[in-house]
Amino acid sequence: MIKDYIIQNWALVLVLFAFAVSLKMTVFLDKRTIRRMLVMIVAVFLLSVSVFTEFRLADSGTHQGLRLTLMAIRYSSTPFLIAMIVFTMVRRFRWFIFIPAMAMAAVNIVSIFNGVVFSLDESHELVRGPLGYFPYVMAGFYCVFVIYILYARSNKTAAELIPIAFFCFTFLSDLILPFVIGRYFSQVFCSTISIALFVYYVFSILQLTKKDALTGALNRQAYYADIETDPAEITALVSLDLNGLKIINDTEGHAAGDEALTVLAVCFTRALGRKQSLYRVGGDEFVIVCRKVSHIEVAQLVERIEKNVAETKYSCSIGYSYSIDGSKPIDTLLKESDNMMYEEKARYHKALDLEPKKKR
């Protein structure tokens, strides 16, 4: 039986093993996220064993009670796995994200005895009950929810949208293909989920190498790489600089300075529109790159930033430059936006009767 399992699930075992090794070696994820991902790996492995055993029992026509129990596990697994994905990737969600999945699991357990979701006929074939399609509806709900969360947290760039699209395609296949190819899809379901998780993990790690660890904005290396990509599409740059970071560090400590940078980065990110990306290019210096946007859109972006920052106890200096047709070199755009930003910063320091900050 073990030999048959290995033959049928060898690709799955390899993917899960590679996933686990990669998690143990990564330095980009915190320990809690790694632990939760390892739990997902173990859950997928145990599910594959459960599914394999269920279909062996189906072929032999024996132990129908155990087979019904394994069917309940299989029908309950998809909502739990997707809830675990949300629980792992989005920190603000806590255990209550599992409540719908737990309710579905309870219904499936009850179905072992009354057939409300599934049962077996005299020839040991699956019979769907009145709630036979409810597990797919619940799984679909979770799929839509996790795709929405991933999209909302992304920078709306192709590099982040492509893996989300891949994830979406995988989830759709898990919901549709069982009705196309029948019970046989259940035998590759675990492999499909494990490959999707591993691929998304790889994409996520690649994205993390481009992000600033403190603020979540794209980092300096990403900035230099991105401005080299289709520079003619860049029609505006916005320069942003936290006011009074040195004072905060000297009087309240560097932890307070880090908090200030993080809060402002959130304000900047919330203000972003389509084709606008935020980069942290220095200690307290940020740049927003705008592609194919109008002058009005840039002005509206600045207004949103000012409104968001005004809701905090911090302040920042802002400058921007605009190119109607993208003909201005990036260096010229940056110099113009920096000059405007430093003029505003000089006014800030003058109001505080402080020496103006030197240009970088």
DRENDO-1510 file (C-alpha; in Angstrom, 1 decimal, always signed):
<recs>
REC; n; res; u; v; w
REC; 1; MET; +0.0; +0.0; +0.0 .
REC; 2; ILE; +2.9; +2.4; +0.8 .
REC; 3; LYS; +4.5; +1.5; -2.5 .
REC; 4; ASP; +1.3; +2.3; -4.3 .
REC; 5; TYR; +1.0; +5.6; -2.5 .
REC; 6; ILE; +4.5; +6.7; -3.4 .
REC; 7; ILE; +4.0; +5.8; -7.0 .
REC; 8; GLN; +0.8; +7.8; -7.2 .
REC; 9; ASN; +1.9; +10.7; -5.1 .
REC; 10; TRP; +5.7; +10.9; -5.8 .
REC; 11; ALA; +5.5; +14.4; -7.4 .
REC; 12; LEU; +3.4; +15.6; -4.5 .
REC; 13; VAL; +6.0; +14.3; -2.0 .
REC; 14; LEU; +8.8; +16.0; -3.9 .
REC; 15; VAL; +7.0; +19.3; -4.1 .
REC; 16; LEU; +6.1; +19.3; -0.4 .
REC; 17; PHE; +9.7; +18.3; +0.6 .
REC; 18; ALA; +11.2; +21.1; -1.5 .
REC; 19; PHE; +8.6; +23.5; +0.0 .
REC; 20; ALA; +9.6; +22.5; +3.6 .
REC; 21; VAL; +13.3; +22.8; +2.9 .
REC; 22; SER; +12.9; +26.2; +1.2 .
REC; 23; LEU; +10.9; +27.5; +4.3 .
REC; 24; LYS; +13.6; +26.3; +6.7 .
REC; 25; MET; +16.3; +28.1; +4.6 .
REC; 26; THR; +14.5; +31.4; +4.0 .
REC; 27; VAL; +15.4; +34.6; +5.8 .
REC; 28; PHE; +12.6; +36.7; +4.4 .
REC; 29; LEU; +9.7; +35.3; +6.5 .
REC; 30; ASP; +9.1; +35.6; +10.2 .
REC; 31; LYS; +9.0; +32.4; +12.3 .
REC; 32; ARG; +5.3; +32.5; +12.8 .
REC; 33; THR; +4.6; +32.6; +9.1 .
REC; 34; ILE; +7.0; +29.7; +8.5 .
REC; 35; ARG; +5.4; +27.6; +11.2 .
REC; 36; ARG; +2.0; +28.2; +9.7 .
REC; 37; MET; +3.2; +27.3; +6.2 .
REC; 38; LEU; +4.8; +24.1; +7.6 .
REC; 39; VAL; +1.4; +23.2; +9.2 .
REC; 40; MET; -0.1; +23.7; +5.7 .
REC; 41; ILE; +2.5; +21.3; +4.2 .
REC; 42; VAL; +1.7; +18.6; +6.8 .
REC; 43; ALA; -2.0; +19.1; +6.3 .
REC; 44; VAL; -1.7; +18.6; +2.5 .
REC; 45; PHE; +0.4; +15.5; +3.1 .
REC; 46; LEU; -2.1; +14.0; +5.5 .
REC; 47; LEU; -4.9; +14.9; +3.2 .
REC; 48; SER; -3.2; +13.1; +0.3 .
REC; 49; VAL; -2.9; +9.9; +2.5 .
REC; 50; SER; -6.6; +10.2; +3.4 .
REC; 51; VAL; -7.6; +10.6; -0.2 .
REC; 52; PHE; -5.4; +7.7; -1.3 .
REC; 53; THR; -6.9; +5.5; +1.4 .
REC; 54; GLU; -10.5; +6.5; +0.6 .
REC; 55; PHE; -10.1; +5.5; -3.1 .
REC; 56; ARG; -8.4; +2.2; -2.2 .
REC; 57; LEU; -11.4; +1.4; -0.1 .
REC; 58; ALA; -13.7; +2.5; -2.9 .
REC; 59; ASP; -12.0; +0.1; -5.3 .
REC; 60; SER; -12.2; -2.8; -2.8 .
REC; 61; GLY; -15.7; -2.1; -1.7 .
REC; 62; THR; -14.9; -2.6; +2.0 .
REC; 63; HIS; -15.0; -0.6; +5.3 .
REC; 64; GLN; -17.8; +1.7; +4.1 .
REC; 65; GLY; -17.9; +3.5; +7.5 .
REC; 66; LEU; -14.3; +4.4; +7.3 .
REC; 67; ARG; -14.7; +5.5; +3.7 .
REC; 68; LEU; -17.6; +7.8; +4.7 .
REC; 69; THR; -15.4; +9.3; +7.4 .
REC; 70; LEU; -12.6; +9.9; +4.9 .
REC; 71; MET; -15.1; +11.5; +2.5 .
REC; 72; ALA; -16.1; +13.9; +5.2 .
REC; 73; ILE; -12.4; +14.8; +5.7 .
REC; 74; ARG; -12.0; +15.4; +1.9 .
REC; 75; TYR; -15.1; +17.5; +1.6 .
REC; 76; SER; -14.0; +19.6; +4.6 .
REC; 77; SER; -10.4; +20.0; +3.6 .
REC; 78; THR; -10.6; +22.7; +0.8 .
REC; 79; PRO; -12.3; +25.4; +3.0 .
REC; 80; PHE; -9.8; +24.6; +5.8 .
REC; 81; LEU; -6.8; +24.8; +3.6 .
REC; 82; ILE; -7.9; +28.1; +2.0 .
REC; 83; ALA; -8.7; +29.6; +5.4 .
REC; 84; MET; -5.2; +28.6; +6.5 .
REC; 85; ILE; -3.8; +30.4; +3.5 .
REC; 86; VAL; -5.6; +33.6; +4.6 .
REC; 87; PHE; -4.6; +33.0; +8.2 .
REC; 88; THR; -0.9; +32.6; +7.1 .
REC; 89; MET; -0.6; +35.4; +4.6 .
REC; 90; VAL; -2.7; +38.1; +6.3 .
REC; 91; ARG; -1.8; +38.8; +10.0 .
REC; 92; ARG; -4.8; +40.7; +11.0 .
REC; 93; PHE; -7.1; +37.7; +10.5 .
REC; 94; ARG; -7.3; +35.4; +13.6 .
REC; 95; TRP; -8.9; +32.1; +14.3 .
REC; 96; PHE; -12.4; +33.3; +13.4 .
REC; 97; ILE; -11.5; +33.0; +9.7 .
REC; 98; PHE; -12.0; +29.2; +10.3 .
REC; 99; ILE; -15.6; +29.5; +11.6 .
REC; 100; PRO; -17.3; +28.9; +8.2 .
REC; 101; ALA; -14.9; +26.0; +7.5 .
REC; 102; MET; -15.6; +24.5; +11.0 .
REC; 103; ALA; -19.4; +24.8; +10.3 .
REC; 104; MET; -18.9; +23.0; +7.0 .
REC; 105; ALA; -16.9; +20.3; +8.7 .
REC; 106; ALA; -19.7; +19.8; +11.3 .
REC; 107; VAL; -22.3; +19.3; +8.5 .
REC; 108; ASN; -20.0; +16.8; +6.7 .
REC; 109; ILE; -19.6; +14.8; +9.9 .
REC; 110; VAL; -23.3; +14.7; +10.4 .
REC; 111; SER; -23.7; +13.6; +6.8 .
REC; 112; ILE; -21.8; +10.4; +7.7 .
REC; 113; PHE; -25.0; +9.3; +9.5 .
REC; 114; ASN; -27.8; +11.0; +7.6 .
REC; 115; GLY; -26.5; +11.6; +4.1 .
REC; 116; VAL; -27.4; +15.3; +4.0 .
REC; 117; VAL; -24.2; +16.0; +1.9 .
REC; 118; PHE; -23.1; +12.6; +0.7 .
REC; 119; SER; -23.8; +8.9; +1.1 .
REC; 120; LEU; -23.1; +5.6; -0.6 .
REC; 121; ASP; -25.7; +3.5; -2.4 .
REC; 122; GLU; -26.0; -0.2; -2.5 .
REC; 123; SER; -23.3; -0.4; -5.2 .
REC; 124; HIS; -21.0; +1.7; -3.1 .
REC; 125; GLU; -21.2; +4.7; -5.4 .
REC; 126; LEU; -21.4; +8.3; -4.3 .
REC; 127; VAL; -24.9; +9.8; -3.9 .
REC; 128; ARG; -25.2; +13.6; -3.3 .
REC; 129; GLY; -27.7; +14.7; -0.6 .
REC; 130; PRO; -29.7; +17.9; -0.4 .
REC; 131; LEU; -26.6; +19.8; +0.5 .
REC; 132; GLY; -24.4; +17.9; -1.9 .
REC; 133; TYR; -23.0; +21.0; -3.6 .
REC; 134; PHE; -22.6; +23.1; -0.4 .
REC; 135; PRO; -18.9; +22.1; +0.1 .
REC; 136; TYR; -18.1; +23.6; -3.3 .
REC; 137; VAL; -20.1; +26.8; -2.5 .
REC; 138; MET; -18.2; +27.2; +0.7 .
REC; 139; ALA; -14.9; +26.5; -1.0 .
REC; 140; GLY; -15.8; +29.1; -3.7 .
REC; 141; PHE; -16.6; +31.6; -1.0 .
REC; 142; TYR; -13.1; +31.2; +0.5 .
REC; 143; CYS; -11.5; +31.3; -2.9 .
REC; 144; VAL; -13.1; +34.6; -3.8 .
REC; 145; PHE; -12.2; +36.0; -0.4 .
REC; 146; VAL; -8.5; +35.0; -0.6 .
REC; 147; ILE; -8.1; +36.3; -4.1 .
REC; 148; TYR; -9.7; +39.6; -3.0 .
REC; 149; ILE; -7.3; +39.9; +0.0 .
REC; 150; LEU; -4.3; +39.1; -2.1 .
REC; 151; TYR; -5.3; +41.7; -4.8 .
REC; 152; ALA; -6.1; +44.4; -2.2 .
REC; 153; ARG; -2.7; +43.9; -0.6 .
REC; 154; SER; -0.8; +44.0; -3.9 .
REC; 155; ASN; +0.8; +47.0; -5.6 .
REC; 156; LYS; -1.3; +46.2; -8.7 .
REC; 157; THR; +1.8; +45.6; -10.7 .
REC; 158; ALA; +2.2; +42.8; -13.2 .
REC; 159; ALA; +4.8; +41.2; -11.1 .
REC; 160; GLU; +2.3; +40.8; -8.3 .
REC; 161; LEU; -0.9; +40.2; -10.3 .
REC; 162; ILE; +0.5; +37.3; -12.3 .
REC; 163; PRO; +1.0; +35.0; -9.3 .
REC; 164; ILE; -2.4; +36.0; -8.0 .
REC; 165; ALA; -3.9; +35.1; -11.4 .
REC; 166; PHE; -2.1; +31.8; -11.2 .
REC; 167; PHE; -3.6; +31.2; -7.7 .
REC; 168; CYS; -7.0; +32.2; -9.1 .
REC; 169; PHE; -6.7; +29.7; -12.0 .
REC; 170; THR; -5.7; +26.9; -9.6 .
REC; 171; PHE; -8.7; +27.5; -7.3 .
REC; 172; LEU; -11.1; +27.6; -10.2 .
REC; 173; SER; -9.7; +24.3; -11.5 .
REC; 174; ASP; -10.2; +22.7; -8.1 .
REC; 175; LEU; -13.9; +23.8; -8.2 .
REC; 176; ILE; -14.7; +23.0; -11.8 .
REC; 177; LEU; -12.6; +20.0; -12.8 .
REC; 178; PRO; -14.3; +17.6; -10.3 .
REC; 179; PHE; -17.5; +18.1; -12.4 .
REC; 180; VAL; -15.6; +17.6; -15.7 .
REC; 181; ILE; -13.4; +14.5; -15.0 .
REC; 182; GLY; -15.2; +13.2; -11.9 .
REC; 183; ARG; -13.7; +11.4; -9.0 .
REC; 184; TYR; -10.3; +11.1; -10.6 .
REC; 185; PHE; -9.6; +14.7; -10.0 .
REC; 186; SER; -9.6; +14.1; -6.3 .
REC; 187; GLN; -6.4; +12.0; -6.8 .
REC; 188; VAL; -4.5; +15.0; -8.1 .
REC; 189; PHE; -6.2; +17.6; -5.9 .
REC; 190; CYS; -3.5; +17.6; -3.3 .
REC; 191; SER; -0.8; +17.9; -6.0 .
REC; 192; THR; -2.6; +20.9; -7.5 .
REC; 193; ILE; -2.9; +22.7; -4.1 .
REC; 194; SER; +0.8; +22.0; -3.2 .
REC; 195; ILE; +2.1; +23.2; -6.5 .
REC; 196; ALA; +0.0; +26.4; -6.3 .
REC; 197; LEU; +1.2; +27.1; -2.7 .
REC; 198; PHE; +4.9; +26.5; -3.7 .
REC; 199; VAL; +4.7; +28.6; -6.8 .
REC; 200; TYR; +3.0; +31.5; -4.9 .
REC; 201; TYR; +5.6; +31.1; -2.2 .
REC; 202; VAL; +8.4; +31.5; -4.8 .
REC; 203; PHE; +6.8; +34.5; -6.3 .
REC; 204; SER; +6.3; +36.0; -2.8 .
REC; 205; ILE; +10.0; +35.5; -1.9 .
REC; 206; LEU; +11.0; +37.2; -5.2 .
REC; 207; GLN; +8.7; +40.1; -4.3 .
REC; 208; LEU; +10.2; +40.4; -0.8 .
REC; 209; THR; +13.7; +40.8; -2.2 .
REC; 210; LYS; +12.3; +44.0; -3.9 .
REC; 211; LYS; +10.7; +45.4; -0.8 .
REC; 212; ASP; +11.9; +47.5; +2.1 .
REC; 213; ALA; +11.7; +45.3; +5.3 .
REC; 214; LEU; +10.6; +48.2; +7.6 .
REC; 215; THR; +8.0; +50.0; +5.5 .
REC; 216; GLY; +6.8; +47.5; +2.9 .
REC; 217; ALA; +7.5; +49.9; +0.1 .
REC; 218; LEU; +9.7; +48.8; -2.8 .
REC; 219; ASN; +13.4; +49.3; -2.1 .
REC; 220; ARG; +16.1; +51.3; -3.8 .
REC; 221; GLN; +17.3; +48.3; -6.0 .
REC; 222; ALA; +13.7; +47.9; -7.2 .
REC; 223; TYR; +13.6; +51.6; -8.0 .
REC; 224; TYR; +16.7; +51.6; -10.1 .
REC; 225; ALA; +15.5; +48.4; -11.9 .
REC; 226; ASP; +12.0; +49.7; -12.6 .
REC; 227; ILE; +13.0; +53.2; -13.9 .
REC; 228; GLU; +15.1; +51.3; -16.5 .
REC; 229; THR; +12.0; +49.5; -17.7 .
REC; 230; ASP; +10.0; +51.5; -20.3 .
REC; 231; PRO; +11.2; +54.9; -19.0 .
REC; 232; ALA; +9.1; +56.7; -21.7 .
REC; 233; GLU; +6.0; +55.5; -19.8 .
REC; 234; ILE; +7.1; +57.4; -16.7 .
REC; 235; THR; +5.3; +60.8; -16.8 .
REC; 236; ALA; +5.8; +61.9; -13.2 .
REC; 237; LEU; +7.9; +61.5; -10.1 .
REC; 238; VAL; +6.8; +62.5; -6.6 .
REC; 239; SER; +9.5; +63.0; -3.9 .
REC; 240; LEU; +8.6; +62.6; -0.3 .
REC; 241; ASP; +10.7; +63.2; +2.9 .
REC; 242; LEU; +9.7; +62.8; +6.5 .
REC; 243; ASN; +10.1; +66.0; +8.4 .
REC; 244; GLY; +12.0; +66.0; +11.7 .
REC; 245; LEU; +13.3; +62.4; +11.7 .
REC; 246; LYS; +16.5; +63.4; +13.4 .
REC; 247; ILE; +14.6; +65.1; +16.1 .
REC; 248; ILE; +12.4; +62.1; +16.6 .
REC; 249; ASN; +15.5; +59.8; +16.8 .
REC; 250; ASP; +17.4; +62.0; +19.2 .
REC; 251; THR; +14.5; +62.7; +21.6 .
REC; 252; GLU; +12.4; +59.5; +21.4 .
REC; 253; GLY; +14.8; +56.9; +20.1 .
REC; 254; HIS; +15.2; +55.1; +16.8 .
REC; 255; ALA; +12.2; +52.8; +17.4 .
REC; 256; ALA; +10.0; +55.9; +17.4 .
REC; 257; GLY; +11.7; +57.0; +14.1 .
REC; 258; ASP; +11.0; +53.6; +12.6 .
REC; 259; GLU; +7.4; +53.9; +13.7 .
REC; 260; ALA; +7.1; +57.3; +12.0 .
REC; 261; LEU; +8.5; +56.0; +8.7 .
REC; 262; THR; +6.1; +53.0; +8.9 .
REC; 263; VAL; +3.1; +55.2; +9.5 .
REC; 264; LEU; +4.0; +57.6; +6.7 .
REC; 265; ALA; +4.6; +54.7; +4.3 .
REC; 266; VAL; +1.1; +53.5; +5.0 .
REC; 267; CYS; -0.3; +57.0; +4.3 .
REC; 268; PHE; +1.6; +57.0; +1.0 .
REC; 269; THR; +0.5; +53.5; +0.0 .
REC; 270; ARG; -3.2; +54.3; +0.7 .
REC; 271; ALA; -3.0; +57.3; -1.6 .
REC; 272; LEU; -1.6; +55.4; -4.6 .
REC; 273; GLY; -3.7; +55.0; -7.7 .
REC; 274; ARG; -3.3; +52.8; -10.8 .
REC; 275; LYS; +0.2; +52.8; -12.3 .
REC; 276; GLN; +1.7; +54.5; -9.2 .
REC; 277; SER; +4.4; +52.7; -7.2 .
REC; 278; LEU; +6.1; +53.7; -3.9 .
REC; 279; TYR; +9.8; +53.2; -3.3 .
REC; 280; ARG; +12.0; +53.9; -0.2 .
REC; 281; VAL; +15.2; +55.2; -1.7 .
REC; 282; GLY; +16.9; +56.5; +1.5 .
REC; 283; GLY; +16.6; +56.7; +5.2 .
REC; 284; ASP; +13.5; +59.0; +5.3 .
REC; 285; GLU; +13.2; +59.6; +1.5 .
REC; 286; PHE; +10.6; +58.1; -0.7 .
REC; 287; VAL; +9.8; +58.3; -4.4 .
REC; 288; ILE; +6.5; +57.6; -6.2 .
REC; 289; VAL; +6.9; +56.6; -9.9 .
REC; 290; CYS; +3.9; +57.4; -12.0 .
REC; 291; ARG; +3.4; +55.8; -15.4 .
REC; 292; LYS; +1.0; +57.2; -18.1 .
REC; 293; VAL; -0.8; +59.5; -15.7 .
REC; 294; SER; -2.1; +63.0; -16.2 .
REC; 295; HIS; -1.1; +66.1; -14.4 .
REC; 296; ILE; -4.5; +66.2; -12.7 .
REC; 297; GLU; -3.9; +62.6; -11.4 .
REC; 298; VAL; -0.6; +63.6; -10.0 .
REC; 299; ALA; -2.1; +66.6; -8.2 .
REC; 300; GLN; -4.8; +64.4; -6.8 .
REC; 301; LEU; -2.2; +61.9; -5.6 .
REC; 302; VAL; -0.4; +64.7; -3.7 .
REC; 303; GLU; -3.7; +65.9; -2.2 .
REC; 304; ARG; -4.5; +62.4; -1.0 .
REC; 305; ILE; -1.1; +62.1; +0.6 .
REC; 306; GLU; -1.4; +65.4; +2.3 .
REC; 307; LYS; -4.9; +64.4; +3.6 .
REC; 308; ASN; -3.6; +61.0; +4.9 .
REC; 309; VAL; -0.5; +62.5; +6.6 .
REC; 310; ALA; -2.6; +65.3; +8.2 .
REC; 311; GLU; -4.5; +62.5; +10.1 .
REC; 312; THR; -1.2; +61.5; +11.9 .
REC; 313; LYS; +1.1; +63.4; +14.3 .
REC; 314; TYR; +3.8; +63.5; +11.6 .
REC; 315; SER; +4.5; +65.7; +8.6 .
REC; 316; CYS; +6.4; +65.4; +5.4 .
REC; 317; SER; +7.7; +67.5; +2.5 .
REC; 318; ILE; +6.4; +66.8; -1.0 .
REC; 319; GLY; +7.6; +67.7; -4.4 .
REC; 320; TYR; +6.8; +66.5; -7.9 .
REC; 321; SER; +7.7; +66.9; -11.5 .
REC; 322; TYR; +5.7; +66.1; -14.6 .
REC; 323; SER; +6.4; +65.2; -18.2 .
REC; 324; ILE; +3.6; +65.5; -20.7 .
REC; 325; ASP; +4.8; +62.9; -23.1 .
REC; 326; GLY; +7.5; +61.1; -21.0 .
REC; 327; SER; +10.3; +62.9; -23.0 .
REC; 328; LYS; +12.0; +64.2; -19.9 .
REC; 329; PRO; +14.9; +62.0; -18.7 .
REC; 330; ILE; +14.4; +60.4; -15.3 .
REC; 331; ASP; +17.3; +62.3; -13.8 .
REC; 332; THR; +15.6; +65.6; -14.8 .
REC; 333; LEU; +12.3; +64.5; -13.3 .
REC; 334; LEU; +14.0; +63.5; -10.1 .
REC; 335; LYS; +16.0; +66.7; -9.8 .
REC; 336; GLU; +12.8; +68.8; -10.4 .
REC; 337; SER; +10.8; +66.9; -7.8 .
REC; 338; ASP; +13.6; +67.0; -5.3 .
REC; 339; ASN; +14.0; +70.7; -5.7 .
REC; 340; MET; +10.3; +71.3; -5.1 .
REC; 341; MET; +10.4; +69.0; -2.1 .
REC; 342; TYR; +13.5; +70.7; -0.6 .
REC; 343; GLU; +11.9; +74.1; -1.0 .
REC; 344; GLU; +9.0; +72.9; +1.0 .
REC; 345; LYS; +11.3; +71.3; +3.6 .
REC; 346; ALA; +13.2; +74.6; +3.9 .
REC; 347; ARG; +9.9; +76.4; +4.6 .
REC; 348; TYR; +9.2; +73.8; +7.3 .
REC; 349; HIS; +12.6; +74.3; +9.0 .
REC; 350; LYS; +12.3; +78.0; +8.7 .
REC; 351; ALA; +8.9; +77.8; +10.5 .
REC; 352; LEU; +10.6; +75.9; +13.3 .
REC; 353; ASP; +13.6; +78.3; +13.2 .
REC; 354; LEU; +15.9; +75.4; +12.3 .
REC; 355; GLU; +18.8; +75.1; +9.8 .
REC; 356; PRO; +17.6; +73.9; +6.4 .
REC; 357; LYS; +18.4; +70.3; +5.7 .
REC; 358; LYS; +21.2; +69.8; +3.2 .
REC; 359; LYS; +20.4; +68.3; -0.2 .
REC; 360; ARG; +21.4; +64.8; -0.8 .
</recs>
